[in-house]
Amino acid sequence: MDHPNKIPHGNDEKKKEHEKQVEQSKTHRTREKNPIKEPEPKPKNEFEVPKPIPRMSRQGTSRG
């Protein structure tokens, strides 16, 4: 993605900051999803089979 012959503009710093924010948001998303996916890799089964899982109820409310 990097272009070695690219002339540095004033927006370079802003782009770097934005990339950092994007990377952080990606890591946050994966951290939120991992604890839910690891115990049971099939979330659809949790809706079909009623189990007392507080995490799923939270996820449902956050989705809408």
RABEL-V356079 format. One line per field, one symbol per residue. ss: DSSP state (h for helix, s for strand, l for the rest). psi: psi as a letter, one per 30 degrees, with the letter a starting at -180 (. if undefined). A space follows every 50 residues. Layout:
ss->???
psi->???
This chain:
ss->lllllllllllhhhhhhhhhhhhhhhhhhhhhhhhhhhhlllhhhhhhll lllhhhhhhhhhhl
psi->ekjegkkklffeeeeeeeeeeeeeeeeeeeeeeefeeeejfjfeeeeejj kijeeeeeeeeee.
